[in-house]
C-alpha cells in the first residue's frame, strides 16, 4: 500500500489543518510568554480563518465531494457541519475570555484544549471509516475531560470532569467492541465497503450485538435516554463556557457523524434498526421534558432540555428515511435535520451565554445556576433578560423564533413519512417543554430581591461575550421571521451517496420497499 500523499490531496481538509495549526501556535505563545488576551485573540483569528475558508470554497463553487485517504470525505454536508462547529467554537472562545478573566490560575491552556477538541470534532463529521470515526472521537473527547475540570478549585467542576471521564471512557470501549464485532463479520472497516451487507445480515448475532454497542455509545455521547444520566450533573458542574461547548460542538459533531454512518451503511433502511431509534427518540423526549419540570437549576433545565431536543432530531432522521432517502439521485439532503441542528446551536449558545455572563464576575467561586439567582433580573438587566427570553421562546418552539422553524420542519418531515405516533410525541414534548421554559421567564420578571447575590457586570454588552449573545438573539429572531436562507443552505448541503449505495437503494425500491 502506498502511503505517500501530496499536499493537494489534503487540501479538502484545509479548515481542519488551520485549526490544528492555530492550536500549535497558541501552544508556542503560551510557552514563550503567558498573555491571556493574545492567546484568546489568536484562537479567535484561527477559527475565523477556517470559517472564512469554508465560505470561500462554497462561493467559489469548488465543493465536489473529495475523498481523502479513504478515511474522510469532504462534501457540502461536511462543510455545513464544520462551519456550524466553528461558529459554536468561536462563541465558546469569546465567552471563555470574560469568564476566566479573573481566574487566579493559568488561563491560556483552556484555549489549547478547546482548539484540539474542535479539530477532532471537524474530523468527525467527515469520517467514512471506523478508524477515523474512533480516532477523531477520542481527539474531541480527551481535551473535554480537562476542560470540564478546568476550574478545579470548585469541587463541582472536578466532579464533572471525573464523571465524564469514567462514563465517556466506558462508552468509547463499547464503541470499539462494537466495531470489532462488525469487522469480524464484514472484514472491512469502511462504512460503505459493501452497502447493505449490515442491512441484510441481521440474523447474525455478532452483527446485531456490534451495531447495538455502536448505537449505545453514540446515544451516550448525544445524552439520549436511557444513557442520559451523566448529562445534568456534568452540565451543572462544568464551567459555563465549557457546558456551552459540550452542548453545541460535541453534540453537532456526533450527530453529523451518526447521520453519515446511518446513510453510508444503508443501515437507516433496516426496519428493526428504525424501531430501536424510535424507542430511544420517544424515551428521550419523555425523559428530557418530564425530568426538566422538577428542576430549579437553569443549567440542569438546559441539560434535560438538550436530551429532549436530540429526541426531536432523531424523529426527523427516522421520518426522513421514507421521504428524502429513497428518492435519491446521487445525494440526500435531510434538510429538516440540518435546519434543526443550526437553530438548536444558535439558541443553546444564547441561553448558555447568558448563564456565562452572569457567572463571570465571581471568580468561579459560584455560578448563576439556581433559578433564584435570576429572580427580578428584568429590573436590573432588561436587555440581558430580553436575550434570555428570546432563547427560552425559541427552545419552546414559539412562532417568530428560529426554534419554531426547526420544530415545524421536524413535524413536516414526520407527517410526510407518515410517522403519526412520533408527530404526537413531538407535540406532547413541546407542550411539556413550554411549561418549564415559561417558568424560567416568569422568575426573571418577578419582584427583585433587595440584594442580589449574583449579577452580570455593568458593561456586559460592551464585552465580546455580551455582543456575541446579543448577536445570537438577533439571529434567532431573524431566522424565525425569514428562514429561507437557512433552509436553502440546508438543501444545498447534500450528502454525497456512493454509486454502490445508489444501486442498493434502487434494488430495494424495486423489491417493493417503501
PyMOL commands that set and color helices and strands:
alter all, ss='L'
color gray80, all
select helices_A, chain A and resi 7-32+36-59+76-99+109-124+130-148+155-186+197-200+205-221+229-237+240-264+267-269+271-293+298-323+325-327+335-362+371-374+377-380+382-396+402-416+420-444+460-462+464-481+484-492+499-510
alter helices_A, ss='H'
color red, helices_A
select strands_A, chain A and resi 66-68+72-74+331-332+495-496
alter strands_A, ss='S'
color yellow, strands_A
deselect
rebuild
show_as cartoon
